[in-house]
Amino acid sequence: MSTLTLDQMYEMQKVLDARIIKEKGLEGVNLLPNTVLALQVEIGELANEWRGFKHWSKNQKPRTRAVRSLGVDDIGVERGEAYNPLLEEYVDCLHFFLSIARQLNLPADDLYIPDDVAELKTVVLFTEILHNVGMIIGGEFLVGGYERFKDEQRHFFRGALACFYSLGEQRLGFSFEQITEAYAAKNKVNHDRQSNGY
C-alpha cells in the first residue's frame, strides 16, 4: 500500500465527518467547541501513554506495545492483537485536527507546515498544543471582528499543528508512513463503529 498524503487523509476525514453529521442528525450544528474539547482530551490521552511527565512514577517509558482483547475463540482461548497505544492516540488526535481544519474551512494546503519547533522539550510541546487548540475557540472572546477572529483561529490551528507534527516525528519517533498507515486503519475502525451503532 502506498503512503497516503495529507490531502488524502483530509478527504477521508471529510467523508467520515459528513457521515457522522448525516447519521446523527447534526446538520447545521456548530460542532467546533465539541471537536476542540475532543482533541484536547485525546492530547491528554496521548500524554498519558507517553508518560514522560510523570515525575512521581518509576515507569516513565512510553507505552508502545499492548494487547487488545478480541474475546474468546471457539475452543475457549483468549485472543488478542498487538497494537501501539502511543501511535493509536497520536492518530486519534490527527483525526480531530483534520476535522477542525474542515470545520474552519481551511484548505488542505494549511496542513503542510514545517515542524520548526523541535527545540522545545516534549512536555512543552504538549502544553503548547493544548494552549493553541484551546485558543481556536477561546480567541473569539479576545479579538475584535469576525474576519480577524478567523485569522486568529487559523494562526492558533497552525501553531498547534506545527507542535503536533514535531511531537510525532521528532519526539515520539513516528515516521510519516507509520502515521498514515495507522490513520487509515483507525479511519476504517471509525466507519465500522458508525455502521454498528456506536
MOWO-V510196 format. One record per residue. N is the residue number from 1. RES is the residue in one letter. BURIAL is # if it has 9 or more other ideal C-beta (glycine too) atoms within 8 Angstrom, else .. Layout:
BEGIN
n: [N | N]
res: [RES | RES]
burial: [BURIAL | BURIAL]
END
This chain:
BEGIN
n: [1 | 2 | 3 | 4 | 5 | 6 | 7 | 8 | 9 | 10 | 11 | 12 | 13 | 14 | 15 | 16 | 17 | 18 | 19 | 20 | 21 | 22 | 23 | 24 | 25 | 26 | 27 | 28 | 29 | 30 | 31 | 32 | 33 | 34 | 35 | 36 | 37 | 38 | 39 | 40 | 41 | 42 | 43 | 44 | 45 | 46 | 47 | 48 | 49 | 50 | 51 | 52 | 53 | 54 | 55 | 56 | 57 | 58 | 59 | 60 | 61 | 62 | 63 | 64 | 65 | 66 | 67 | 68 | 69 | 70 | 71 | 72 | 73 | 74 | 75 | 76 | 77 | 78 | 79 | 80 | 81 | 82 | 83 | 84 | 85 | 86 | 87 | 88 | 89 | 90 | 91 | 92 | 93 | 94 | 95 | 96 | 97 | 98 | 99 | 100 | 101 | 102 | 103 | 104 | 105 | 106 | 107 | 108 | 109 | 110 | 111 | 112 | 113 | 114 | 115 | 116 | 117 | 118 | 119 | 120 | 121 | 122 | 123 | 124 | 125 | 126 | 127 | 128 | 129 | 130 | 131 | 132 | 133 | 134 | 135 | 136 | 137 | 138 | 139 | 140 | 141 | 142 | 143 | 144 | 145 | 146 | 147 | 148 | 149 | 150 | 151 | 152 | 153 | 154 | 155 | 156 | 157 | 158 | 159 | 160 | 161 | 162 | 163 | 164 | 165 | 166 | 167 | 168 | 169 | 170 | 171 | 172 | 173 | 174 | 175 | 176 | 177 | 178 | 179 | 180 | 181 | 182 | 183 | 184 | 185 | 186 | 187 | 188 | 189 | 190 | 191 | 192 | 193 | 194 | 195 | 196 | 197 | 198]
res: [M | S | T | L | T | L | D | Q | M | Y | E | M | Q | K | V | L | D | A | R | I | I | K | E | K | G | L | E | G | V | N | L | L | P | N | T | V | L | A | L | Q | V | E | I | G | E | L | A | N | E | W | R | G | F | K | H | W | S | K | N | Q | K | P | R | T | R | A | V | R | S | L | G | V | D | D | I | G | V | E | R | G | E | A | Y | N | P | L | L | E | E | Y | V | D | C | L | H | F | F | L | S | I | A | R | Q | L | N | L | P | A | D | D | L | Y | I | P | D | D | V | A | E | L | K | T | V | V | L | F | T | E | I | L | H | N | V | G | M | I | I | G | G | E | F | L | V | G | G | Y | E | R | F | K | D | E | Q | R | H | F | F | R | G | A | L | A | C | F | Y | S | L | G | E | Q | R | L | G | F | S | F | E | Q | I | T | E | A | Y | A | A | K | N | K | V | N | H | D | R | Q | S | N | G | Y]
burial: [. | . | . | # | . | # | . | . | # | # | # | # | # | # | . | # | # | . | # | # | # | # | . | . | . | # | . | . | . | . | # | # | . | . | # | # | . | # | # | # | . | # | # | # | # | # | # | . | # | # | # | . | . | . | . | . | . | . | . | . | . | # | # | . | . | . | . | . | . | . | . | . | . | . | . | . | . | . | # | . | . | . | # | # | # | # | # | # | # | # | # | # | # | # | # | # | # | # | # | # | # | # | # | # | . | # | . | # | . | # | # | . | # | . | # | . | # | . | . | # | . | # | . | . | # | # | . | # | # | # | . | # | # | # | # | # | # | . | # | . | . | . | . | . | . | . | . | # | # | # | . | # | # | # | . | # | # | # | # | # | # | # | # | # | # | # | # | # | # | . | # | # | . | # | . | . | . | # | # | # | # | # | # | # | . | # | # | . | . | # | # | . | . | # | . | . | . | .]
END
